[in-house]
Structure formats: structure tokens, C-alpha cells
Amino acid sequence: MNQYPLWKNLLILGVILGALLLAVPNLFSQDPSIEITAARGSEVTEASLAEVRAALETADVPVKDIETREGGKLLVRFASSGAQLAGQDAIERALSERYRTALTLSADLPGWVRFLGLNPMSMGLDLRGGIHVVIDVDMEAALDQALERYVGDIRTELRDRKIRYLTVAREGSRILIKFNDAAMRDDAQRALNNEFRDLDIQPLDEGGDFVIAASLPPAQQEEVRSFALQQNITTLRNRVNALGVAEPSIARQGDRRIVVQLPGAQDPGRLKELLGATATLEYRLVDTEHSVADALDGRVPVGSRLYRERDGTPILLNRRVIVTGDQITDASAGFDSQSGSPAVFVNLDGQGARRMRDVTTENVGKPMAVVFIENVTTTEVVDGEAVKRTRKVEEVISVATIREPFGRRFQTTGLDSSNEAHNLALLLRSGALAAPIQIVEERTIGPSLGQDNIDQGFLSVMIGLGLVLVFMALYYRVFGLVANVVLVVNLVMIVAILSMLQATLTLPGIAGIVLTVGMAVDANVLIYERIREEIRNGSTPQASIHAGFDKALSTIVDANVTTLIAAVVLFSFGTGPIKGFAVTLFIGILTSMFTAIFGSRAVINLIYGGRRVKKLAI
């Protein structure tokens, strides 16, 4: 009686051993590190490793190790956070033109752990240190920008249809279009209703004027606001990801705010530069009628502008822009089907597609250039101090002859590598912010404070665990020791699942683990008290064990299901810290049910099962 079959014991043992293996990476220390990625137009190679090492040696910064990582990255490990910050400063002074740096923490894992693909838990901002920023999105400006776009589009539409108008101008939240007579106004209303179905277009007679009033309906205004917020989130996420910031968190908060968290980062100024970065394209026709040599001598034609290609070759382009990055709706990286070179495939919105089709139809056989525009921040040494400067870089990345008219979808070539094509596509998908942003809250958490939080959180878990272990051992004797064993296994399983899911552990998450430590023995207490009750009722020890586990099961499940529901609600409606607490609580409840119901019974079956027992040590 009270014996598990061999397969069930082996299954439970396998789960425990698997949890131990997944939790092992968390035993190794986290090194302060710098993640280095190549700037646009550069690549990380073996020579890059030598350059970084030389820069650090010149600055006399001690390095623990330098290694290459997947995705064209270098990881530089340091023994202390002070050396990490000094190393970042040295690298930026010497190599900021070609490389980007990001502060992070990296576990010092042995080779066999890396071979198995195991990783430790991710640490949240309050444990690792870093920057927390709350950004407000100017929704009124988003609506203003939308109306301004409609003003230009309405003018273009009326000109294309040869409908004469007096003025097209904004007046508050409306666009007013004035005409000479009612017939012209009615023609314009029919044309605009057909072309701009998302606008509310109504005739308006004021003081004898013939006017059309166009406005955005409430539903469309809400859509513009929602799009602006989501577009800004995508823009900020792509900028942070593309520029190599490690493990960022960018999330929506309410109707108009965005929360940006950069664990490991310690430079708020750099973050502001990052959030304000832009990258976009302009498509212009090449000026083939005037001399480039005259332009180099200072005689630039009125309607043209002098640019340079990547190799420094001067080129003369028309000042009039065909389309800009604001009109790009999608961009993806790939390869040119004819040459095999890296390319970015671009999709335009309706207005941009019409403009591109008209220009390419009129200029078949003429060259068109693609101008890449980017704000680049570099570090220069002025009077012995590092000074960061931002400059606007405009260069021609591609010149191609227009073979045939095209409109909505086309490709851009002339890129150095597939990695650059990928990064450019990322930035172009949301290269411009849909609405202005303002930082309304900013917090920087230092690495030392993060380490203090880790130490105090670990101490709280150990104190809570120690008190529970002592109480259970004294009160329930052998059965209490069994509960203690499965409680430790429960903690290991929580860490293992967090590591496997690569979930982020935060300070509230540690609070959830502490709560789980106290709650995990509840199931054991229910089972043991039921066993005691059966013994008092005169049942045999083996029958008491069997009845205790079986009859307490429904109570345990009911109690834990209600807690699981609470954890799900907290995760669904809570913000970041509350979500961290809910995740560890949810995982802890599931693991405690497994260890208390199956784990503790397996151990008690090994101790008491299959033999005659006169008395239980409970």
C-alpha cells in the first residue's frame, strides 16, 4: 500500500533533475559587460576585436574577456562596473564613428552550459540598474499633422482635377476650401467625397462665400491618436533595437504615454539622443542639365543641390523631392533579383504612390537618386574632455535609371551589406515619429542600488525559507522534513521555469517568491492534519496516509485555483511591477501543487510505503 509504480517515481525524479539543470546557470556570476555593434556602413570583424582591445589598452582599462557573439556583435567583460563605464568611455572616444556600445550584464557561464543553450533569469530594472523613462505623446499635434497632410492632399487633388479654388486653409479643427461659385464648389465636393472618404465634407455658405468645410469625424480622430501612439512605440522600439541597446522594454501606458526601460544603461543623455534619432530616405531626380564642376566651384543652380555619394563622388540633384520617408508605409530587407546585392523593398502610401508614378512616367530614361538622411552622434575630445556632437549626415546611396514607370512598391539598392539593409528597413518602417514626444518622468537606478535590492531580496527569501523549515521540522518531525525537502525543490523549480521562459525577475517578483515560500507548505499542512485526524479516528498508519492525501486533494486544488485566478487578474490588469509579482506567484502556486501533492507523497511512499508501520512520526 502507498507505493508509486516505478515509472511515476522516475518521472518525478526526471522533472526534478531537469529543473536543477535549468536552474544551474543562475549560480554563476553576472559580469558587467559592453555589447558592441557596428554602426551603419560598418561590420564587426576580427579586426574590430583588435581595435576594441587596442582602445581599451590605450586607456589602461582592465578587461576580463572579449568574445564574438551571434548577430555580428562583440561582448567585452569587465571585473567591475567602474571598469565597465571607463571601457565604454574609451571605446566611444576612439571608435564612436563606426561602433555603438550598450551596457549590459552577461553571465560568466562555462562552455558546457552554453553548449546546452541554458541561460539565467533576466533581471529587471530594479535589480540590474538602468534607466526608466515615461514619455508623453502630443496627441493634439498628431491631429494637427493629420489635418496639415489633408490640406496638401486636397490642393493636389483639386489641381489634378482642374477645379479652381480660392484658398485651402485650416481653421481650428476644420479645413475650409473657398470657391468663386456654387457650381465649382459642388464639383469639388463630389470629387473630395469620392477621394477622401474618411473626412466629413459639408458645404458651408457664410456671408455669400462658397465654402466646403472638411473635418475629421470623432471615430477617425480616435484612429489617428491610436495610430500615432502605436507608431511612436514601434519607432522607439526599432530605434533602440537597431542601435544595440540590450534587453529594452518599451510599452504603452494609458491613452497617450509610453514607458521605456533600459536595464544596464546609465546615461540618460544618451537615451534622449537615441529617442530623438531619425533615419529616412528622400527620392530625387538627378540634375543632368547642369555641370557638377560648376557646382563644386560654388555656382550651384537655383533649383539644384550638391550631394556626395558614399565614395565621395559629387552629384547634382534637383531640390524638389519626389517622396520622403514619411510616405513609406512598409519596408523589408532582401536581395536584388538581378544583381544579388542587398536591397530594401519599399511600399508607399496612396499619395506617395501617385506622386512617384507621375514623376517616373514623365522621366523614363533619366536617373533618380536615393538620399539617406541620418542624425549621427559622435564623441570628440575637446580640451581633454569627451564632448558628444550630433550632426546630420546626408549621402546618396543609390543612383539608378528609371526604366519604366512604377508607383506603390519598388526597391532601393546601393547598400553595403545585408545587415545594413536590415537595419535600414527597420528604421524606415517607422523612421519618423508620428507625433512629438516629451519626457515627463525620468529615473536612473545605479548598479550598486540594483545589487543592494538583489542582496536584500535574497536575504528575505532565505529568512522566510529558514523560518518555515524550522517550524515544519519541529512541528511535523519526519513529515516536516519531507515538506522541507519538497519546499526547496519548489524554489528550484520556480527558478528553473523563470530561466526557461526567460522571464524577467523584479523586486516585486522576489516578493512573490517569498509569499510562495509561505504558501507552498499550506498543502502539506492540509495533508498532514488530515493524516493526524485519521490516526485519531483509529485508522492504521498506511490507511491514514492514503486517506490524508486523497481527501485533502480537493481542498488543496480549490484553495490554489482561487489564488491562480487572482494571479491571472493581477497580470491582466496590472502594470509592470504588479505583473512581475503575478508571474512568480502563478508559477509558484503551480510548482507548489506539484511538489506538495506528488513530490511529498513520492518521498513518504519511499519511507513508509510497502511495509507494516506501527507509528508515524507526525
DRENDOTOR-375081 format. One record per residue (C-alpha): residue number from 1; residue in three letters; y, x, z. Coordinates in steps of 0.1 Angstrom, whole numbers, m for minus. Example, Ala and Ser with C-alpha at 12.3 -4.5 7.8 and 13.67 -1.06 7.14 Angstrom:
2
[1,"Ala",[m45,123,78]];
[2,"Ser",[m11,137,71]];
***
This chain:
618
[1,"Met",[0,0,0]];
[2,"Asn",[36,11,m6]];
[3,"Gln",[28,35,m34]];
[4,"Tyr",[46,41,m67]];
[5,"Pro",[25,49,m98]];
[6,"Leu",[28,85,m110]];
[7,"Trp",[49,76,m140]];
[8,"Lys",[76,59,m118]];
[9,"Asn",[78,89,m95]];
[10,"Leu",[81,113,m125]];
[11,"Leu",[108,90,m140]];
[12,"Ile",[128,91,m108]];
[13,"Leu",[124,128,m105]];
[14,"Gly",[134,133,m141]];
[15,"Val",[166,113,m136]];
[16,"Ile",[175,134,m105]];
[17,"Leu",[168,167,m123]];
[18,"Gly",[188,155,m153]];
[19,"Ala",[217,147,m130]];
[20,"Leu",[215,181,m114]];
[21,"Leu",[216,198,m148]];
[22,"Leu",[246,177,m159]];
[23,"Ala",[265,184,m127]];
[24,"Val",[259,222,m128]];
[25,"Pro",[290,231,m149]];
[26,"Asn",[312,218,m121]];
[27,"Leu",[300,246,m98]];
[28,"Phe",[318,272,m120]];
[29,"Ser",[354,282,m115]];
[30,"Gln",[383,270,m138]];
[31,"Asp",[403,298,m153]];
[32,"Pro",[440,294,m161]];
[33,"Ser",[440,298,m199]];
[34,"Ile",[461,296,m230]];
[35,"Glu",[449,278,m261]];
[36,"Ile",[464,293,m293]];
[37,"Thr",[465,275,m326]];
[38,"Ala",[481,286,m359]];
[39,"Ala",[515,273,m370]];
[40,"Arg",[519,257,m404]];
[41,"Gly",[511,282,m431]];
[42,"Ser",[491,305,m409]];
[43,"Glu",[454,307,m398]];
[44,"Val",[437,321,m368]];
[45,"Thr",[415,351,m378]];
[46,"Glu",[400,382,m362]];
[47,"Ala",[433,399,m369]];
[48,"Ser",[450,371,m348]];
[49,"Leu",[429,381,m319]];
[50,"Ala",[440,417,m322]];
[51,"Glu",[477,406,m325]];
[52,"Val",[474,385,m293]];
[53,"Arg",[457,413,m274]];
[54,"Ala",[484,438,m285]];
[55,"Ala",[512,414,m275]];
[56,"Leu",[497,410,m240]];
[57,"Glu",[491,447,m236]];
[58,"Thr",[527,455,m246]];
[59,"Ala",[539,430,m219]];
[60,"Asp",[514,445,m194]];
[61,"Val",[498,411,m187]];
[62,"Pro",[462,414,m174]];
[63,"Val",[437,394,m194]];
[64,"Lys",[403,382,m182]];
[65,"Asp",[389,375,m217]];
[66,"Ile",[399,364,m252]];
[67,"Glu",[375,343,m273]];
[68,"Thr",[375,323,m305]];
[69,"Arg",[368,286,m304]];
[70,"Glu",[358,260,m329]];
[71,"Gly",[386,244,m350]];
[72,"Gly",[404,277,m356]];
[73,"Lys",[416,283,m320]];
[74,"Leu",[418,313,m296]];
[75,"Leu",[413,309,m259]];
[76,"Val",[429,335,m236]];
[77,"Arg",[416,335,m200]];
[78,"Phe",[436,349,m170]];
[79,"Ala",[428,355,m134]];
[80,"Ser",[458,336,m120]];
[81,"Ser",[483,310,m130]];
[82,"Gly",[511,336,m127]];
[83,"Ala",[494,358,m153]];
[84,"Gln",[489,327,m175]];
[85,"Leu",[527,319,m176]];
[86,"Ala",[535,356,m182]];
[87,"Gly",[510,356,m210]];
[88,"Gln",[525,325,m227]];
[89,"Asp",[559,341,m225]];
[90,"Ala",[547,373,m240]];
[91,"Ile",[529,356,m269]];
[92,"Glu",[558,333,m277]];
[93,"Arg",[582,363,m277]];
[94,"Ala",[561,382,m302]];
[95,"Leu",[543,356,m322]];
[96,"Ser",[561,323,m320]];
[97,"Glu",[567,322,m357]];
[98,"Arg",[530,319,m366]];
[99,"Tyr",[512,306,m335]];
[100,"Arg",[515,278,m310]];
[101,"Thr",[504,280,m274]];
[102,"Ala",[492,254,m249]];
[103,"Leu",[485,259,m212]];
[104,"Thr",[451,246,m200]];
[105,"Leu",[422,252,m177]];
[106,"Ser",[389,264,m190]];
[107,"Ala",[356,265,m171]];
[108,"Asp",[340,300,m169]];
[109,"Leu",[306,288,m180]];
[110,"Pro",[276,311,m186]];
[111,"Gly",[260,313,m220]];
[112,"Trp",[230,290,m213]];
[113,"Val",[253,262,m201]];
[114,"Arg",[274,264,m233]];
[115,"Phe",[242,265,m254]];
[116,"Leu",[231,232,m239]];
[117,"Gly",[266,217,m246]];
[118,"Leu",[273,209,m210]];
[119,"Asn",[309,206,m197]];
[120,"Pro",[325,199,m163]];
[121,"Met",[345,169,m155]];
[122,"Ser",[381,167,m168]];
[123,"Met",[407,170,m141]];
[124,"Gly",[437,146,m141]];
[125,"Leu",[473,154,m140]];
[126,"Asp",[475,152,m102]];
[127,"Leu",[446,177,m98]];
[128,"Arg",[454,202,m126]];
[129,"Gly",[491,200,m125]];
[130,"Gly",[512,193,m156]];
[131,"Ile",[540,170,m169]];
[132,"His",[543,133,m166]];
[133,"Val",[570,116,m188]];
[134,"Val",[579,79,m192]];
[135,"Ile",[597,71,m225]];
[136,"Asp",[617,40,m232]];
[137,"Val",[617,28,m269]];
[138,"Asp",[650,14,m281]];
[139,"Met",[638,m20,m294]];
[140,"Glu",[673,m31,m304]];
[141,"Ala",[677,0,m326]];
[142,"Ala",[643,m9,m342]];
[143,"Leu",[656,m43,m352]];
[144,"Asp",[689,m27,m364]];
[145,"Gln",[669,m2,m386]];
[146,"Ala",[648,m30,m400]];
[147,"Leu",[679,m50,m410]];
[148,"Glu",[695,m19,m425]];
[149,"Arg",[664,m14,m446]];
[150,"Tyr",[666,m50,m458]];
[151,"Val",[703,m46,m467]];
[152,"Gly",[694,m17,m491]];
[153,"Asp",[664,m36,m504]];
[154,"Ile",[684,m68,m511]];
[155,"Arg",[710,m48,m530]];
[156,"Thr",[684,m31,m551]];
[157,"Glu",[666,m64,m558]];
[158,"Leu",[698,m82,m569]];
[159,"Arg",[708,m53,m592]];
[160,"Asp",[673,m52,m607]];
[161,"Arg",[676,m89,m615]];
[162,"Lys",[712,m85,m627]];
[163,"Ile",[725,m110,m602]];
[164,"Arg",[761,m102,m595]];
[165,"Tyr",[773,m104,m558]];
[166,"Leu",[805,m96,m540]];
[167,"Thr",[791,m80,m508]];
[168,"Val",[759,m74,m489]];
[169,"Ala",[766,m66,m453]];
[170,"Arg",[752,m70,m418]];
[171,"Glu",[770,m93,m393]];
[172,"Gly",[753,m92,m359]];
[173,"Ser",[717,m102,m363]];
[174,"Arg",[722,m116,m398]];
[175,"Ile",[727,m102,m434]];
[176,"Leu",[754,m120,m453]];
[177,"Ile",[755,m119,m491]];
[178,"Lys",[786,m133,m508]];
[179,"Phe",[789,m146,m544]];
[180,"Asn",[816,m158,m568]];
[181,"Asp",[800,m192,m575]];
[182,"Ala",[772,m216,m563]];
[183,"Ala",[750,m211,m594]];
[184,"Met",[748,m173,m588]];
[185,"Arg",[741,m179,m551]];
[186,"Asp",[713,m204,m559]];
[187,"Asp",[697,m179,m584]];
[188,"Ala",[699,m152,m557]];
[189,"Gln",[683,m175,m531]];
[190,"Arg",[654,m182,m553]];
[191,"Ala",[649,m145,m561]];
[192,"Leu",[651,m134,m525]];
[193,"Asn",[629,m162,m512]];
[194,"Asn",[602,m150,m537]];
[195,"Glu",[606,m113,m528]];
[196,"Phe",[613,m113,m491]];
[197,"Arg",[590,m140,m477]];
[198,"Asp",[593,m126,m441]];
[199,"Leu",[631,m133,m440]];
[200,"Asp",[647,m167,m431]];
[201,"Ile",[671,m171,m460]];
[202,"Gln",[695,m201,m459]];
[203,"Pro",[727,m210,m479]];
[204,"Leu",[759,m209,m458]];
[205,"Asp",[792,m224,m470]];
[206,"Glu",[821,m211,m450]];
[207,"Gly",[857,m215,m459]];
[208,"Gly",[849,m221,m496]];
[209,"Asp",[828,m189,m499]];
[210,"Phe",[794,m190,m514]];
[211,"Val",[772,m171,m489]];
[212,"Ile",[735,m166,m482]];
[213,"Ala",[725,m157,m446]];
[214,"Ala",[693,m138,m441]];
[215,"Ser",[678,m132,m407]];
[216,"Leu",[645,m122,m391]];
[217,"Pro",[626,m151,m375]];
[218,"Pro",[615,m147,m339]];
[219,"Ala",[579,m140,m348]];
[220,"Gln",[590,m113,m373]];
[221,"Gln",[613,m97,m347]];
[222,"Glu",[584,m95,m323]];
[223,"Glu",[563,m79,m350]];
[224,"Val",[590,m53,m357]];
[225,"Arg",[592,m45,m320]];
[226,"Ser",[554,m42,m316]];
[227,"Phe",[552,m21,m347]];
[228,"Ala",[579,2,m335]];
[229,"Leu",[562,8,m302]];
[230,"Gln",[528,14,m317]];
[231,"Gln",[542,36,m345]];
[232,"Asn",[560,57,m318]];
[233,"Ile",[528,60,m298]];
[234,"Thr",[509,72,m329]];
[235,"Thr",[538,95,m339]];
[236,"Leu",[539,111,m304]];
[237,"Arg",[501,114,m302]];
[238,"Asn",[499,131,m336]];
[239,"Arg",[527,155,m328]];
[240,"Val",[511,165,m295]];
[241,"Asn",[477,168,m311]];
[242,"Ala",[488,186,m342]];
[243,"Leu",[507,212,m322]];
[244,"Gly",[478,221,m299]];
[245,"Val",[486,206,m265]];
[246,"Ala",[452,204,m247]];
[247,"Glu",[439,171,m234]];
[248,"Pro",[470,149,m237]];
[249,"Ser",[472,113,m226]];
[250,"Ile",[497,90,m244]];
[251,"Ala",[495,53,m236]];
[252,"Arg",[515,21,m237]];
[253,"Gln",[532,8,m206]];
[254,"Gly",[546,m27,m208]];
[255,"Asp",[565,m40,m237]];
[256,"Arg",[587,m10,m245]];
[257,"Arg",[576,21,m226]];
[258,"Ile",[552,49,m234]];
[259,"Val",[536,72,m208]];
[260,"Val",[529,108,m218]];
[261,"Gln",[508,131,m196]];
[262,"Leu",[501,167,m205]];
[263,"Pro",[477,183,m180]];
[264,"Gly",[483,220,m175]];
[265,"Ala",[517,220,m192]];
[266,"Gln",[545,234,m170]];
[267,"Asp",[575,235,m194]];
[268,"Pro",[595,201,m196]];
[269,"Gly",[619,217,m221]];
[270,"Arg",[591,225,m245]];
[271,"Leu",[577,189,m242]];
[272,"Lys",[611,175,m251]];
[273,"Glu",[612,198,m282]];
[274,"Leu",[577,186,m290]];
[275,"Leu",[586,149,m288]];
[276,"Gly",[617,155,m309]];
[277,"Ala",[599,174,m336]];
[278,"Thr",[599,160,m372]];
[279,"Ala",[579,167,m403]];
[280,"Thr",[584,148,m435]];
[281,"Leu",[585,151,m473]];
[282,"Glu",[610,144,m500]];
[283,"Tyr",[603,140,m537]];
[284,"Arg",[630,152,m560]];
[285,"Leu",[633,158,m598]];
[286,"Val",[638,194,m609]];
[287,"Asp",[672,202,m625]];
[288,"Thr",[662,217,m658]];
[289,"Glu",[696,214,m674]];
[290,"His",[715,240,m653]];
[291,"Ser",[709,276,m646]];
[292,"Val",[693,288,m614]];
[293,"Ala",[711,322,m619]];
[294,"Asp",[745,305,m618]];
[295,"Ala",[735,286,m586]];
[296,"Leu",[725,319,m570]];
[297,"Asp",[760,332,m578]];
[298,"Gly",[775,303,m559]];
[299,"Arg",[781,279,m589]];
[300,"Val",[757,251,m578]];
[301,"Pro",[761,219,m599]];
[302,"Val",[776,189,m582]];
[303,"Gly",[745,168,m585]];
[304,"Ser",[720,195,m576]];
[305,"Arg",[710,217,m547]];
[306,"Leu",[694,251,m544]];
[307,"Tyr",[660,254,m527]];
[308,"Arg",[633,280,m524]];
[309,"Glu",[596,279,m529]];
[310,"Arg",[572,293,m504]];
[311,"Asp",[571,327,m522]];
[312,"Gly",[609,329,m521]];
[313,"Thr",[614,319,m557]];
[314,"Pro",[647,299,m561]];
[315,"Ile",[646,265,m577]];
[316,"Leu",[673,239,m585]];
[317,"Leu",[666,203,m576]];
[318,"Asn",[685,170,m580]];
[319,"Arg",[703,159,m549]];
[320,"Arg",[691,123,m555]];
[321,"Val",[659,117,m535]];
[322,"Ile",[632,97,m552]];
[323,"Val",[613,87,m520]];
[324,"Thr",[612,101,m485]];
[325,"Gly",[586,103,m457]];
[326,"Asp",[600,71,m442]];
[327,"Gln",[584,52,m471]];
[328,"Ile",[550,67,m467]];
[329,"Thr",[525,42,m452]];
[330,"Asp",[494,64,m451]];
[331,"Ala",[484,100,m458]];
[332,"Ser",[450,116,m458]];
[333,"Ala",[438,152,m465]];
[334,"Gly",[413,161,m492]];
[335,"Phe",[409,182,m523]];
[336,"Asp",[423,180,m558]];
[337,"Ser",[395,168,m581]];
[338,"Gln",[406,192,m609]];
[339,"Ser",[416,225,m592]];
[340,"Gly",[397,221,m559]];
[341,"Ser",[428,231,m539]];
[342,"Pro",[438,214,m507]];
[343,"Ala",[457,182,m512]];
[344,"Val",[473,153,m493]];
[345,"Phe",[468,118,m507]];
[346,"Val",[499,97,m501]];
[347,"Asn",[504,59,m501]];
[348,"Leu",[539,44,m504]];
[349,"Asp",[553,11,m492]];
[350,"Gly",[564,m16,m518]];
[351,"Gln",[600,m4,m522]];
[352,"Gly",[589,33,m524]];
[353,"Ala",[562,25,m549]];
[354,"Arg",[586,6,m572]];
[355,"Arg",[612,35,m570]];
[356,"Met",[585,61,m577]];
[357,"Arg",[572,41,m607]];
[358,"Asp",[606,36,m622]];
[359,"Val",[615,73,m619]];
[360,"Thr",[582,86,m632]];
[361,"Thr",[583,61,m661]];
[362,"Glu",[618,74,m671]];
[363,"Asn",[609,111,m667]];
[364,"Val",[574,116,m682]];
[365,"Gly",[571,153,m691]];
[366,"Lys",[597,165,m666]];
[367,"Pro",[589,185,m634]];
[368,"Met",[591,169,m600]];
[369,"Ala",[592,189,m567]];
[370,"Val",[579,181,m532]];
[371,"Val",[602,194,m504]];
[372,"Phe",[586,199,m470]];
[373,"Ile",[611,195,m441]];
[374,"Glu",[603,206,m405]];
[375,"Asn",[621,215,m373]];
[376,"Val",[607,248,m361]];
[377,"Thr",[612,261,m326]];
[378,"Thr",[610,299,m321]];
[379,"Thr",[616,322,m292]];
[380,"Glu",[640,351,m296]];
[381,"Val",[650,378,m272]];
[382,"Val",[688,379,m267]];
[383,"Asp",[701,405,m241]];
[384,"Gly",[667,408,m226]];
[385,"Glu",[662,371,m221]];
[386,"Ala",[640,347,m241]];
[387,"Val",[661,321,m259]];
[388,"Lys",[645,292,m278]];
[389,"Arg",[661,282,m310]];
[390,"Thr",[654,252,m333]];
[391,"Arg",[661,255,m370]];
[392,"Lys",[655,231,m399]];
[393,"Val",[631,245,m425]];
[394,"Glu",[632,231,m460]];
[395,"Glu",[609,245,m486]];
[396,"Val",[594,234,m519]];
[397,"Ile",[556,233,m515]];
[398,"Ser",[547,219,m549]];
[399,"Val",[562,216,m584]];
[400,"Ala",[542,195,m610]];
[401,"Thr",[549,180,m643]];
[402,"Ile",[549,142,m645]];
[403,"Arg",[521,135,m669]];
[404,"Glu",[521,97,m666]];
[405,"Pro",[539,70,m646]];
[406,"Phe",[525,65,m611]];
[407,"Gly",[536,44,m581]];
[408,"Arg",[519,35,m548]];
[409,"Arg",[492,62,m545]];
[410,"Phe",[493,98,m556]];
[411,"Gln",[485,133,m544]];
[412,"Thr",[505,163,m532]];
[413,"Thr",[492,198,m538]];
[414,"Gly",[505,234,m532]];
[415,"Leu",[492,237,m496]];
[416,"Asp",[478,270,m482]];
[417,"Ser",[447,257,m466]];
[418,"Ser",[427,225,m458]];
[419,"Asn",[438,229,m422]];
[420,"Glu",[474,227,m432]];
[421,"Ala",[466,197,m454]];
[422,"His",[450,180,m424]];
[423,"Asn",[480,187,m401]];
[424,"Leu",[505,176,m428]];
[425,"Ala",[486,143,m433]];
[426,"Leu",[486,138,m395]];
[427,"Leu",[523,142,m393]];
[428,"Leu",[531,122,m424]];
[429,"Arg",[511,92,m412]];
[430,"Ser",[538,88,m386]];
[431,"Gly",[562,116,m393]];
[432,"Ala",[593,97,m383]];
[433,"Leu",[598,77,m351]];
[434,"Ala",[602,40,m359]];
[435,"Ala",[628,37,m331]];
[436,"Pro",[649,61,m310]];
[437,"Ile",[633,71,m276]];
[438,"Gln",[648,81,m243]];
[439,"Ile",[630,99,m214]];
[440,"Val",[636,77,m183]];
[441,"Glu",[613,94,m159]];
[442,"Glu",[600,130,m157]];
[443,"Arg",[578,147,m132]];
[444,"Thr",[563,182,m132]];
[445,"Ile",[533,188,m109]];
[446,"Gly",[527,225,m103]];
[447,"Pro",[492,241,m104]];
[448,"Ser",[494,250,m67]];
[449,"Leu",[500,214,m58]];
[450,"Gly",[472,203,m80]];
[451,"Gln",[449,228,m63]];
[452,"Asp",[460,215,m29]];
[453,"Asn",[451,180,m40]];
[454,"Ile",[416,193,m51]];
[455,"Asp",[411,211,m18]];
[456,"Gln",[422,181,3]];
[457,"Gly",[402,156,m18]];
[458,"Phe",[371,178,m15]];
[459,"Leu",[376,181,23]];
[460,"Ser",[379,143,26]];
[461,"Val",[346,138,8]];
[462,"Met",[329,164,29]];
[463,"Ile",[342,149,62]];
[464,"Gly",[332,114,52]];
[465,"Leu",[298,126,40]];
[466,"Gly",[292,146,72]];
[467,"Leu",[301,117,95]];
[468,"Val",[278,93,76]];
[469,"Leu",[249,119,76]];
[470,"Val",[252,124,113]];
[471,"Phe",[253,87,121]];
[472,"Met",[223,78,99]];
[473,"Ala",[202,107,112]];
[474,"Leu",[209,98,149]];
[475,"Tyr",[205,60,144]];
[476,"Tyr",[176,57,120]];
[477,"Arg",[158,90,126]];
[478,"Val",[133,98,97]];
[479,"Phe",[145,68,77]];
[480,"Gly",[181,80,83]];
[481,"Leu",[172,114,69]];
[482,"Val",[158,98,38]];
[483,"Ala",[191,79,35]];
[484,"Asn",[210,111,38]];
[485,"Val",[189,128,10]];
[486,"Val",[195,99,m14]];
[487,"Leu",[232,98,m5]];
[488,"Val",[236,135,m15]];
[489,"Val",[216,127,m47]];
[490,"Asn",[240,98,m53]];
[491,"Leu",[270,121,m51]];
[492,"Val",[253,145,m76]];
[493,"Met",[247,116,m100]];
[494,"Ile",[283,104,m98]];
[495,"Val",[295,139,m108]];
[496,"Ala",[268,141,m135]];
[497,"Ile",[279,108,m151]];
[498,"Leu",[316,117,m149]];
[499,"Ser",[307,150,m166]];
[500,"Met",[285,134,m192]];
[501,"Leu",[312,108,m201]];
[502,"Gln",[339,135,m199]];
[503,"Ala",[358,110,m177]];
[504,"Thr",[390,123,m161]];
[505,"Leu",[388,127,m123]];
[506,"Thr",[421,119,m105]];
[507,"Leu",[431,118,m69]];
[508,"Pro",[425,80,m67]];
[509,"Gly",[391,88,m83]];
[510,"Ile",[383,110,m54]];
[511,"Ala",[393,81,m31]];
[512,"Gly",[368,60,m50]];
[513,"Ile",[341,86,m43]];
[514,"Val",[350,87,m6]];
[515,"Leu",[347,49,m4]];
[516,"Thr",[314,51,m23]];
[517,"Val",[300,75,3]];
[518,"Gly",[306,49,30]];
[519,"Met",[293,20,9]];
[520,"Ala",[263,38,m5]];
[521,"Val",[244,36,28]];
[522,"Asp",[251,m1,31]];
[523,"Ala",[220,m9,10]];
[524,"Asn",[199,14,32]];
[525,"Val",[212,m2,63]];
[526,"Leu",[203,m37,50]];
[527,"Ile",[168,m25,41]];
[528,"Tyr",[162,m7,74]];
[529,"Glu",[175,m35,96]];
[530,"Arg",[151,m58,77]];
[531,"Ile",[123,m34,84]];
[532,"Arg",[132,m35,121]];
[533,"Glu",[133,m73,121]];
[534,"Glu",[98,m74,105]];
[535,"Ile",[84,m50,131]];
[536,"Arg",[99,m71,159]];
[537,"Asn",[82,m101,144]];
[538,"Gly",[49,m84,147]];
[539,"Ser",[43,m72,112]];
[540,"Thr",[24,m40,106]];
[541,"Pro",[44,m9,96]];
[542,"Gln",[32,m10,60]];
[543,"Ala",[39,m47,57]];
[544,"Ser",[73,m42,73]];
[545,"Ile",[83,m15,48]];
[546,"His",[72,m37,19]];
[547,"Ala",[90,m68,32]];
[548,"Gly",[121,m48,41]];
[549,"Phe",[126,m35,6]];
[550,"Asp",[117,m68,m12]];
[551,"Lys",[136,m92,10]];
[552,"Ala",[168,m71,12]];
[553,"Leu",[169,m67,m26]];
[554,"Ser",[187,m100,m34]];
[555,"Thr",[213,m94,m7]];
[556,"Ile",[220,m58,m20]];
[557,"Val",[224,m70,m55]];
[558,"Asp",[247,m98,m46]];
[559,"Ala",[269,m76,m24]];
[560,"Asn",[271,m49,m51]];
[561,"Val",[277,m73,m80]];
[562,"Thr",[308,m86,m63]];
[563,"Thr",[321,m51,m59]];
[564,"Leu",[313,m43,m95]];
[565,"Ile",[333,m73,m106]];
[566,"Ala",[363,m61,m85]];
[567,"Ala",[360,m27,m101]];
[568,"Val",[360,m42,m136]];
[569,"Val",[391,m63,m128]];
[570,"Leu",[409,m32,m114]];
[571,"Phe",[400,m12,m146]];
[572,"Ser",[410,m41,m169]];
[573,"Phe",[444,m48,m154]];
[574,"Gly",[453,m16,m135]];
[575,"Thr",[474,13,m146]];
[576,"Gly",[463,50,m148]];
[577,"Pro",[457,58,m111]];
[578,"Ile",[441,24,m105]];
[579,"Lys",[418,29,m135]];
[580,"Gly",[407,63,m121]];
[581,"Phe",[397,46,m88]];
[582,"Ala",[379,18,m106]];
[583,"Val",[359,41,m127]];
[584,"Thr",[345,62,m98]];
[585,"Leu",[339,30,m78]];
[586,"Phe",[320,14,m106]];
[587,"Ile",[298,44,m113]];
[588,"Gly",[293,50,m75]];
[589,"Ile",[281,14,m70]];
[590,"Leu",[256,17,m99]];
[591,"Thr",[242,50,m87]];
[592,"Ser",[240,39,m51]];
[593,"Met",[219,9,m61]];
[594,"Phe",[195,32,m80]];
[595,"Thr",[192,58,m52]];
[596,"Ala",[190,33,m23]];
[597,"Ile",[165,8,m39]];
[598,"Phe",[143,32,m60]];
[599,"Gly",[151,67,m47]];
[600,"Ser",[148,60,m10]];
[601,"Arg",[116,38,m15]];
[602,"Ala",[100,66,m35]];
[603,"Val",[106,91,m7]];
[604,"Ile",[95,67,20]];
[605,"Asn",[64,59,0]];
[606,"Leu",[56,96,m2]];
[607,"Ile",[60,99,36]];
[608,"Tyr",[42,67,47]];
[609,"Gly",[25,51,17]];
[610,"Gly",[m13,50,12]];
[611,"Arg",[m23,57,48]];
[612,"Arg",[m26,40,81]];
[613,"Val",[6,42,102]];
[614,"Lys",[8,30,138]];
[615,"Lys",[46,35,143]];
[616,"Leu",[77,40,122]];
[617,"Ala",[104,65,131]];
[618,"Ile",[132,40,126]];
***
